[in-house]
Structures are given as C-alpha cells and as structure tokens.
C-alpha cells in the first residue's frame, strides 16, 4: 500500500466534508430579502447618477454666473462710459436722490403727525379755556384813574394857586404830585407818577375845593385825612379781593398791596380786576384738571402783586412780587407762580403754568387793554422783520392786528416739504425774540400752505 496516496486521499476527503458541512450550515435567505437587496442596489445606482447630474448642473450654473458677472461688468462699464459717471459717482447720485425722497416722505409724515397732535391738543385746550372763561363772567370795560378835579368856577383857580403860588407849592410838597392850572375852564389837573399818591391828591383837592378854605395848614390836614381814609379803603379792597377769590386770609402787607392794585392800570386795564379775573380763570382750569382750585386761585390773584410796588424798588414786577410774597410767608408754590408767570424763572409746578395761562387769557381778550398807535406799528414791524430774516422769504405781512404773519417764499428756493420746517423756524424765532399776548399764527405761502403757531 502507498501510504502517501492514502494520506492525500484522506486530506481531500476531509476538505470535501468541510465544504459539505459549510453548505449544510449556510444561512437560508428568503426570496423577499433578496428582492430588497436588489432594490437597494438599484436606488444606490440612481442616487449616484443623480449626484453626477447635480455636479454637472452646479458646474454649468457656476459657469453661467461667471459669464453673467462678466456681462454685467461689461454693461456697467459701457453705462458708466455713456453716462459720464463712475460707479462710485453713480452710487453717490442714487443715494442723494434717495435721501431727497426720504426727506420729503419724512416731512410729510411729520406734518401729518404734528397736525394730528395739534388738532387733539387744540381741541382739548380750547375746551378747557372756554369752560374757564364761561365760568368767569367779569366786566370787560377798561378803567382809568381820575387825575382831574372840577372847580365850581374859574375864580377858584386863584385860591388853589395862592399868593405867589404858596398854596400850590404846599399842596405839591404834601402830596408829591404836581398841580397843573391852565386855561381849561372849571378844571384843575393833578399829575403824578404814583397812582395812590395821585388819588390822595385828588381827594384832598376835592375836599379843599368843597370846603373853600385853602391855605398851607388846611392843605396838610386835608392831605392827612385823605391819606388815612384811602389806606383804610385799600385794606378793605384787599380783603374784598381775597374774599371774592375765596383764598383765605393773607399777611397784612399783602392785603394792603392788593388794595393798591385798585389804582394801578396796565394798558388801561385795572390790575386788581385783572388779578381777580386771572384767579377765577385759574380756579376753573384747575378744577377741570383735577388740581387744587384754591391754590390755583391764590396764585392767580397774587401773580401781579409786584405791580403795587415796582415803581418804588428796582426789578420787574414778577421778581418784586415774588420777593414780597416770600417775605410775607407765602408757600414756595405761590412764590414760584408769581416769579415765573412771565417765564423769568423756570416754572416748578402746574399752578405756575395756570397762572401764566390765566394772565395771557385775561390780557389778550378783546377790549382788555389799550395800546398806542406807535407801539402797535412797532410790534407789526418787528414781526415782519423776524419773518423776512429767513432765507428764501420774499416778503412778509402782519395781519389781523398782529395775530398772524403771512410769509411769501420763493418757489425756486423753498420746496413744499420745507415749508412746514420754515413755518416752525419762524414761529420759534418769534417766540424767542418778541413779547406779545396770546398767540401768533405763522402761515408760509408757496404752492401749498404750511401753518404753525407761536405760543
């Protein structure tokens, strides 16, 4: 026996047996799983094909973009060459046009917003002030202090003058006023700066004329009696004013100064009556606003207190009145309302604003104050001067007794959108440079009209 052949045959048999065993032990794959594997293989193939197509499309798009950029650059270069602008200059020009359009749109929006706010604010303010005015029914007659004394006959003039003017000099020394005896029949005139002194002189002269005894001793007695009686009347007038305004009591000096306002006028308007009117206006407006009407009335009543002594001390009547009120123990709210009603100092409370508004309403109503022709013409001229100082203004006309200024502008210089801005600028200039009662309407006239108000 060939043992080599036997070994080889045994090895081959073992290999065949192992292969047979592996075949017997192989996993059995169902037909359905085989179909899924084939489907997955097909999808993978489709996906690979789609990736190829996408890569080719991306490459084509990139090539097209490069061509478009090149064409755009060439077109821009040709456009710049034809227009005579560089790209940077063209961009700046486009931005400039855009800025103008945005400015016009901004002006229109501002105009619409301002008009809406103004309409609502004016309606509320008019209702508030109208309600206050309706509740304050005071006389609109302007009063003037009397500075002349009637005589029973012209023969009395010689007795008033006296021997070598002795009686006239004694009277002037005792009263601080001048005695004017002229050719006017049946009349002697008392001239003096202080209205209270002038009233004392008038009363003393009337008493002397009625008595008929005119000599230096009797003159001194008559003047002393007239002064004593007037001082009592001034205190009583001050107390009546406090009672009429329903603000309680006050320092005796304040009471006396309030009474002195009865003989003080401002542009023909009696200051005490003006103070009472302002007090009632302030009280009515404070009631509408939910504030304390008593404090508001007190601020309105005392706002012109300084006019009783402003000819005796230096300073404006607002500062003088505030100083007197402070020394007499008035509250800081009242003191500030007096000092700030002409905006000489900042307003620190709503009552100060009410005092200013009440003062303006009382002074600005028709017939409240008299004005001279020269002062009136100067105010109109100043108003037109302020308006014509702005660039683009052709002419300006003050109308409605200075309550409105109409401004004519050059249409080539001032655009429609700039008309509103110009009206507001003129109004602000009027507010800052001029002093006036009430409000002034500023109307700018071009192709359209823009209206603003200086308050």
RAPEWO-V396463 format. One record per residue. N is the residue number from 0. RES is the residue in one small letter. SS is DSSP state (A for helix, B for strand, O for the rest). PSI is psi as a letter, one per 20 degrees, with the letter a starting at -180 (none if undefined). OMEGA is omega in radians with two decimals (none if undefined). Layout:
N,RES,SS,PSI,OMEGA
N,RES,SS,PSI,OMEGA
//
This chain:
0,x,O,p,3.11
1,x,O,o,-3.08
2,x,A,h,3.09
3,x,A,g,-3.14
4,x,A,h,3.13
5,x,A,g,-3.13
6,x,A,g,3.13
7,x,A,g,-3.13
8,x,A,h,3.14
9,x,A,h,3.13
10,x,A,g,-3.14
11,x,A,h,3.13
12,x,A,h,3.12
13,x,A,h,3.13
14,x,A,g,-3.14
15,x,A,h,3.13
16,x,A,g,3.12
17,x,A,g,3.13
18,x,A,g,3.13
19,x,A,h,3.13
20,x,A,g,3.11
21,x,A,h,3.13
22,x,A,h,3.14
23,x,A,h,-3.09
24,x,A,j,-3.11
25,x,O,q,3.11
26,x,O,q,-3.13
27,x,O,o,-3.11
28,x,O,p,3.12
29,x,O,r,-3.14
30,x,A,h,-3.13
31,x,A,g,3.12
32,x,A,h,3.10
33,x,A,h,3.12
34,x,A,h,3.12
35,x,A,h,3.12
36,x,A,g,3.10
37,x,A,h,3.13
38,x,A,h,3.11
39,x,A,g,3.12
40,x,A,h,3.14
41,x,A,g,3.14
42,x,A,h,3.09
43,x,A,h,3.11
44,x,A,g,3.11
45,x,A,g,3.13
46,x,A,g,3.11
47,x,A,h,3.10
48,x,A,h,3.12
49,x,A,h,3.10
50,x,A,h,3.12
51,x,A,g,3.13
52,x,A,g,3.12
53,x,A,g,3.12
54,x,A,g,3.13
55,x,A,g,-3.14
56,x,A,h,3.11
57,x,A,g,3.11
58,x,A,g,3.11
59,x,A,g,-3.14
60,x,A,g,3.11
61,x,A,g,3.10
62,x,A,g,3.12
63,x,A,h,3.12
64,x,A,g,3.12
65,x,A,h,3.11
66,x,A,g,3.13
67,x,A,g,3.10
68,x,A,g,3.13
69,x,A,g,3.13
70,x,A,h,3.12
71,x,A,g,3.10
72,x,A,g,3.12
73,x,A,g,3.13
74,x,A,g,3.11
75,x,A,h,3.11
76,x,A,g,3.11
77,x,A,g,3.13
78,x,A,g,3.11
79,x,A,h,3.13
80,x,A,h,-3.13
81,x,A,h,-3.09
82,x,A,i,-3.11
83,x,O,j,3.12
84,x,O,q,2.97
85,x,O,r,3.10
86,x,A,g,3.13
87,x,A,g,3.12
88,x,A,h,3.11
89,x,A,g,3.11
90,x,A,g,3.12
91,x,A,h,3.12
92,x,A,g,3.13
93,x,A,g,3.11
94,x,A,h,3.10
95,x,A,g,3.10
96,x,A,g,3.13
97,x,A,g,3.11
98,x,A,g,3.12
99,x,A,g,3.13
100,x,A,g,3.12
101,x,A,h,3.11
102,x,A,g,3.11
103,x,A,g,3.12
104,x,A,h,3.11
105,x,A,g,3.12
106,x,A,h,3.12
107,x,A,g,3.13
108,x,A,g,3.10
109,x,A,g,3.13
110,x,A,g,-3.14
111,x,A,g,-3.14
112,x,A,g,3.14
113,x,A,g,-3.14
114,x,A,g,3.13
115,x,A,g,3.14
116,x,A,g,-3.12
117,x,A,g,-3.13
118,x,A,g,-3.13
119,x,A,g,-3.11
120,x,A,g,-3.14
121,x,A,h,3.13
122,x,A,g,-3.14
123,x,A,g,-3.13
124,x,A,g,3.12
125,x,A,g,3.12
126,x,A,g,-3.13
127,x,A,g,-3.11
128,x,A,h,3.13
129,x,A,g,3.10
130,x,A,g,3.14
131,x,A,g,-3.12
132,x,A,g,3.14
133,x,A,h,-3.12
134,x,A,i,-3.13
135,x,O,n,-3.12
136,x,O,n,3.11
137,x,O,r,-3.12
138,x,O,q,3.12
139,x,O,j,-3.10
140,x,O,p,3.08
141,x,O,p,-3.11
142,x,O,q,3.10
143,x,O,q,3.10
144,x,O,q,-3.11
145,x,O,p,-3.11
146,x,O,j,3.12
147,x,B,q,-3.11
148,x,B,p,3.12
149,x,B,q,3.11
150,x,O,q,3.12
151,x,O,h,3.10
152,x,O,r,-3.12
153,x,O,i,3.10
154,x,A,h,3.12
155,x,A,h,-3.13
156,x,A,g,3.12
157,x,A,h,3.11
158,x,A,h,3.08
159,x,A,h,-3.12
160,x,A,g,-3.13
161,x,O,r,3.14
162,x,A,p,-3.14
163,x,A,k,3.07
164,x,A,j,-3.06
165,x,A,g,-3.11
166,x,A,g,3.14
167,x,A,g,3.13
168,x,A,g,3.12
169,x,A,g,3.13
170,x,A,g,3.14
171,x,A,h,3.13
172,x,A,h,-3.08
173,x,A,h,-3.05
174,x,A,h,-3.05
175,x,O,j,3.11
176,x,O,r,3.12
177,x,B,q,3.06
178,x,B,p,-3.12
179,x,B,o,3.09
180,x,O,o,-3.10
181,x,O,b,-3.08
182,x,O,i,3.13
183,x,O,p,-3.06
184,x,O,p,3.03
185,x,O,k,-3.06
186,x,B,p,2.98
187,x,B,p,-3.02
188,x,B,p,3.05
189,x,B,p,-3.12
190,x,B,p,3.13
191,x,O,q,-3.10
192,x,O,g,-3.11
193,x,O,o,-3.10
194,x,A,h,3.13
195,x,A,g,3.07
196,x,A,h,3.13
197,x,A,h,3.10
198,x,A,h,3.07
199,x,A,g,3.13
200,x,A,g,3.13
201,x,A,g,-3.13
202,x,A,g,3.13
203,x,A,g,3.13
204,x,A,g,3.11
205,x,A,g,3.12
206,x,A,g,3.13
207,x,A,g,3.14
208,x,A,g,3.13
209,x,A,h,-3.13
210,x,A,h,-3.14
211,x,O,i,3.10
212,x,O,o,-3.10
213,x,O,o,3.06
214,x,O,r,-3.01
215,x,A,g,-3.12
216,x,A,g,3.14
217,x,A,h,3.10
218,x,A,g,3.13
219,x,A,g,3.12
220,x,A,g,-3.12
221,x,A,h,3.14
222,x,A,g,3.13
223,x,A,g,3.11
224,x,A,g,3.14
225,x,A,h,-3.13
226,x,A,g,-3.14
227,x,A,g,3.14
228,x,A,h,-3.13
229,x,A,h,3.12
230,x,A,h,3.08
231,x,A,g,3.12
232,x,A,h,3.13
233,x,A,g,3.10
234,x,A,g,3.13
235,x,A,h,3.10
236,x,A,h,3.09
237,x,A,g,3.11
238,x,A,g,3.10
239,x,A,h,3.12
240,x,A,g,3.10
241,x,A,g,3.13
242,x,A,h,3.14
243,x,A,h,3.12
244,x,A,i,3.12
245,x,O,l,-3.12
246,x,O,j,3.13
247,x,O,a,-3.09
248,x,O,r,3.13
249,x,O,r,3.10
250,x,O,q,-3.13
251,x,A,h,3.13
252,x,A,h,3.10
253,x,A,g,3.13
254,x,A,g,3.14
255,x,A,g,3.14
256,x,A,h,3.06
257,x,A,g,3.10
258,x,A,h,3.12
259,x,A,h,3.12
260,x,A,i,3.11
261,x,A,h,-3.13
262,x,A,j,3.10
263,x,O,p,3.11
264,x,B,q,3.07
265,x,B,o,-3.05
266,x,O,k,3.12
267,x,O,i,-3.13
268,x,B,p,3.10
269,x,B,p,-3.00
270,x,A,h,3.14
271,x,A,g,3.08
272,x,A,h,3.08
273,x,A,g,3.14
274,x,A,g,3.10
275,x,A,h,3.12
276,x,A,g,3.11
277,x,A,h,3.13
278,x,A,g,-3.13
279,x,A,h,3.09
280,x,A,g,3.13
281,x,A,g,3.12
282,x,A,g,3.13
283,x,A,g,3.14
284,x,A,h,3.11
285,x,A,h,3.10
286,x,A,g,3.12
287,x,A,h,-3.09
288,x,A,i,-3.13
289,x,O,j,3.10
290,x,O,r,3.14
291,x,O,o,-3.09
292,x,A,h,-3.12
293,x,A,g,3.10
294,x,A,g,-3.14
295,x,A,g,3.12
296,x,A,h,3.13
297,x,A,g,3.10
298,x,A,g,3.12
299,x,A,h,-3.12
300,x,A,h,-3.05
301,x,A,j,-3.00
302,x,O,h,3.13
303,x,O,k,-3.11
304,x,A,h,-3.10
305,x,A,i,3.13
306,x,A,i,3.10
307,x,A,i,-3.08
308,x,O,j,-3.04
309,x,O,i,3.09
310,x,O,i,3.14
311,x,O,h,-3.14
312,x,O,r,-3.14
313,x,O,q,3.09
314,x,O,r,3.10
315,x,O,q,-3.05
316,x,A,h,3.12
317,x,A,g,3.13
318,x,A,g,3.14
319,x,A,g,3.13
320,x,A,g,3.11
321,x,A,h,3.13
322,x,A,g,3.11
323,x,A,g,-3.13
324,x,A,h,3.12
325,x,A,g,-3.13
326,x,A,h,-3.12
327,x,O,j,3.01
328,x,O,j,3.08
329,x,O,q,-3.08
330,x,O,q,3.12
331,x,A,h,3.11
332,x,A,g,3.13
333,x,A,g,3.14
334,x,A,g,3.12
335,x,A,h,3.11
336,x,A,h,3.10
337,x,A,g,-3.05
338,x,A,h,-2.99
339,x,A,j,-3.05
340,x,O,i,2.96
341,x,O,j,3.10
342,x,O,k,3.04
343,x,O,h,3.06
344,x,O,r,-3.14
345,x,O,q,3.10
346,x,O,p,-3.01
347,x,O,i,-3.11
348,x,O,r,3.08
349,x,A,h,-3.13
350,x,A,h,3.06
351,x,A,h,3.10
352,x,A,g,3.12
353,x,A,h,3.11
354,x,A,g,3.11
355,x,A,g,-3.13
356,x,A,g,3.12
357,x,A,g,3.10
358,x,A,g,-3.14
359,x,A,g,-3.13
360,x,A,g,-3.12
361,x,A,h,-3.10
362,x,A,h,-3.02
363,x,A,i,-3.10
364,x,O,q,-3.10
365,x,O,p,3.09
366,x,O,i,-3.07
367,x,O,g,-3.04
368,x,O,q,3.05
369,x,O,q,-3.11
370,x,O,q,3.13
371,x,O,q,-3.14
372,x,A,h,-3.13
373,x,A,g,3.13
374,x,A,h,3.12
375,x,A,g,-3.13
376,x,A,h,3.12
377,x,A,g,3.13
378,x,A,g,3.11
379,x,A,g,3.13
380,x,A,g,3.11
381,x,A,h,3.14
382,x,A,g,3.11
383,x,A,h,3.14
384,x,A,g,3.13
385,x,A,g,-3.10
386,x,A,g,-3.08
387,x,A,i,-3.14
388,x,O,i,-3.09
389,x,O,q,3.12
390,x,O,q,3.14
391,x,O,i,-3.13
392,x,B,p,3.13
393,x,B,g,-3.13
394,x,B,r,3.12
395,x,B,q,-3.10
396,x,B,p,3.04
397,x,B,p,-3.09
398,x,B,r,3.11
399,x,A,l,3.10
400,x,A,k,3.12
401,x,A,j,3.11
402,x,O,i,-3.13
403,x,B,q,3.02
404,x,B,p,3.14
405,x,B,p,-3.01
406,x,B,p,3.09
407,x,B,p,-3.08
408,x,B,q,3.09
409,x,O,p,-3.09
410,x,O,h,-3.14
411,x,O,i,-3.10
412,x,O,g,-3.07
413,x,O,o,3.11
414,x,O,r,3.13
415,x,A,g,-3.10
416,x,A,h,-3.12
417,x,A,i,-3.10
418,x,A,g,3.13
419,x,A,g,3.13
420,x,A,g,3.13
421,x,A,g,3.12
422,x,A,g,3.14
423,x,A,h,3.12
424,x,A,g,3.11
425,x,A,g,3.12
426,x,A,g,3.12
427,x,A,h,3.11
428,x,A,g,3.10
429,x,A,g,3.12
430,x,A,h,-3.06
431,x,A,h,-2.99
432,x,A,h,-3.03
433,x,O,q,3.04
434,x,O,p,-3.02
435,x,O,q,3.06
436,x,O,q,3.06
437,x,O,c,-3.10
438,x,O,q,3.13
439,x,B,p,3.14
440,x,B,p,3.14
441,x,B,o,-3.12
442,x,B,o,3.08
443,x,B,p,-3.04
444,x,B,p,3.01
445,x,O,c,2.98
446,x,O,h,3.02
447,x,O,r,-3.11
448,x,B,p,3.06
449,x,B,p,-3.01
450,x,B,p,3.01
451,x,B,r,-3.07
452,x,B,p,2.98
453,x,B,p,-3.09
454,x,O,none,none
//
